[in-house]
Amino acid sequence: HGAIGIHYLGFMKLARGARKRVAIKGFFEPLSDRKVKLYRNAIRRLHAVGAPIIKIGFVKMKLPDTTPSTATEKWVQVSELWGSARGSKFLPNDYMKYYEKEDTLELKKKMVLAYTKIARAGLRPQPDVLGVLKNKKDVRIIDLDMLVERLSKLTEHRLTDIAWSLKKCIAHCASPSELEVLNAYAYNHAGDMLRPFLK
């Protein structure tokens, strides 16, 4: 169980009868067609700027915890499975609260780059949307739920708000001695539209 839905293990049928394990997320509050469009728009924006997002999509299906005779198809989120019987390939969520004490600057740069690309996509980055791989060498965007609520036109006010969120994420993962370096790293990768709002 998550905050807004239930996760299932599923299988995707591929060509020639092959199957691939996937993660399926059913939502407590059914997704509307409009909300799915917001998710898909966010995914397209993130792909357009090369953000490190896991493979993810939306399909309609009947969930296993519903009564078969009355069940209706609902939108679910399907994503690649980052784990096995041995557990997830990502560090636990509570790890994110403490990583600044021990992680290398190179990993923090990858985190800042991911946050910056989220911002370049016109979305407000949030600290908890990233997952850190257990080898502590890379990150992925694993949570879209906090991003799709914040889609809007890129007005000056909007860009100011996005830049503020980006700075907050950087401060969240940087030690005081690293803050200047990581702010400069984000500035250099921010793109022409966002960069003026990071000064």
C-alpha atoms as one frame of an Amber mdcrd trajectory, in Angstrom:
protein
   0.000   0.000   0.000   1.086   3.549  -0.731  -0.381   6.904   0.175  -2.667
   7.057  -2.866  -2.840   3.498  -4.159  -2.009  -0.203  -4.018   0.956  -1.788
  -5.800   0.794  -5.154  -7.517   3.262  -7.413  -9.272   2.158  -8.078 -12.841
   3.341  -9.410 -16.179   3.372  -7.685 -19.556   2.904  -9.828 -22.637   5.606
  -9.244 -25.227   6.116 -10.481 -28.774   6.319 -14.239 -29.387   4.686 -15.088
 -26.072   7.420 -13.653 -23.869   6.476 -12.005 -20.576   8.087  -9.255 -18.535
   7.542  -8.531 -14.849   6.159  -5.053 -14.185   4.846  -3.013 -11.276   1.147
  -2.070 -11.383  -0.265   0.742  -9.279  -4.000   0.971  -8.703  -5.292   4.268
  -7.307  -7.672   4.550  -4.347  -9.374   7.454  -6.105  -9.960   6.396  -9.731
  -8.035   8.434 -12.285 -10.054  10.461 -14.760  -9.110  10.638 -18.431  -8.047
  14.245 -17.798  -5.702  13.221 -14.973  -4.118  10.535 -17.143  -3.475  13.219
 -19.777  -1.641  15.242 -17.118   0.526  12.236 -16.236   1.303  11.536 -19.886
   2.084  15.187 -20.523   4.517  15.164 -17.592   6.190  12.014 -18.942   6.559
  13.581 -22.406   8.046  16.754 -20.921  10.541  14.772 -18.863  11.596  12.645
 -21.838  12.013  15.788 -23.943  14.701  17.155 -21.609  16.421  13.796 -21.061
  15.331  13.389 -17.435  16.212  10.007 -15.843  12.671   8.711 -15.433  11.812
   5.035 -15.138   9.761   3.483 -17.950   6.166   4.204 -17.063   2.747   4.325
 -18.725  -0.994   4.096 -18.126  -3.517   1.478 -19.261  -7.059   0.482 -18.335
  -7.590  -2.876 -16.658  -9.582  -4.688 -13.978  -7.735  -5.025 -10.692  -7.555
  -8.368  -8.829  -9.132  -7.059  -5.610 -12.459  -6.212  -7.266 -15.494  -8.442
  -7.677 -15.205  -9.961 -11.194 -18.932  -9.745 -11.921 -19.144  -6.020 -11.157
 -15.597  -4.877 -11.854 -14.989  -2.149 -14.408 -11.760  -1.264 -16.094  -9.868
   1.571 -14.423  -6.718   3.469 -15.224  -3.604   2.003 -13.613   0.037   2.965
 -13.743   2.412   0.348 -15.186   6.151   0.734 -14.749   9.316  -1.276 -15.105
  10.106  -3.357 -12.039  13.207  -2.181 -10.209  13.577  -5.135  -7.904  13.240
  -8.871  -7.400  12.509 -11.382  -4.651  15.607 -10.023  -2.946  14.097  -6.565
  -2.699  14.180  -3.197  -4.431  17.197  -1.889  -6.325  16.533   1.491  -4.705
  17.477   2.576  -1.223  14.513   2.957   1.166  12.654   6.261   1.177  13.795
   7.209   4.676  17.368   7.025   3.441  16.681  10.245   1.518  16.484  12.119
   4.825  20.091  11.321   5.685  22.031  10.975   2.438  23.683  14.392   2.670
  25.809  13.119   5.556  27.649  10.470   3.572  27.092  10.570  -0.174  29.719
  11.656  -2.634  29.611  14.933  -4.501  29.305  13.035  -7.804  26.073  11.364
  -6.690  24.730  14.683  -5.445  25.490  16.209  -8.855  23.384  13.496 -10.473
  20.573  14.271  -8.066  20.851  18.007  -8.760  20.929  17.343 -12.518  17.741
  15.276 -12.236  16.034  18.036 -10.230  17.211  20.598 -12.780  15.814  18.584
 -15.675  12.485  18.303 -13.873  12.513  22.088 -13.602  13.443  22.465 -17.283
  10.423  20.305 -18.094   8.239  22.965 -16.495   7.556  20.936 -13.348   8.257
  21.809  -9.743  10.925  19.427  -8.419  10.330  17.841  -5.027  12.981  16.003
  -2.957  10.976  12.782  -2.659  10.435  12.165  -6.388  13.906  10.643  -6.795
  15.073   7.149  -5.979  18.758   6.458  -5.301  20.072   3.127  -6.564  21.651
   0.925  -3.908  25.060   1.223  -5.541  24.804   4.986  -4.852  26.006   5.741
  -8.369  22.788   6.869 -10.052  19.241   8.126  -9.520  15.860   7.801 -11.225
  12.606   9.744 -11.103  10.270   7.173  -9.574   7.291   9.231  -8.333   5.168
  11.335 -10.688   2.303  11.951  -8.291   3.810  15.115  -6.817   4.705  16.490
 -10.259   1.475  16.197 -12.228  -0.352  18.485  -9.821   1.906  21.322 -10.842
   1.531  21.520 -14.625   0.809  24.969 -16.013   2.001  27.518 -18.572   5.559
  28.766 -18.086   4.809  32.339 -17.075   7.372  34.473 -15.256   5.589  33.768
 -11.968   5.597  30.050 -12.737   9.316  30.006 -13.568  10.077  31.898 -10.356
   8.154  29.262  -8.415   9.940  26.403 -10.204  13.351  27.997  -9.564  12.511
  28.372  -5.870  11.577  24.669  -5.673  14.812  23.709  -7.437  16.904  25.727
  -4.970  15.045  24.067  -2.107  15.851  20.593  -3.495  19.517  21.519  -3.879
  19.669  22.783  -0.294  18.012  19.544   0.794  20.851  17.380  -0.553  23.852
  19.703  -0.088  26.049  20.248   2.922  26.923  23.918   3.598  30.346  23.481
   1.976  28.786  21.965  -1.189  25.916  24.391  -1.668  27.781  26.880  -3.846
  29.171  24.149  -6.107  25.800  22.436  -6.559  23.945  25.707  -7.161  26.463
  26.538  -9.873  26.061  23.050 -11.348  22.291  23.518 -11.566  22.717  26.980
 -13.076  25.008  25.639 -15.816  22.470  22.952 -16.775  19.290  24.994 -16.367
  18.830  26.144 -19.967  18.196  29.647 -21.265  14.579  29.925 -20.086  15.151
  28.899 -16.456  18.675  30.196 -15.868  17.759  33.885 -15.314  15.519  32.869
 -12.398  18.381  31.071 -10.586  20.561  34.151 -10.157
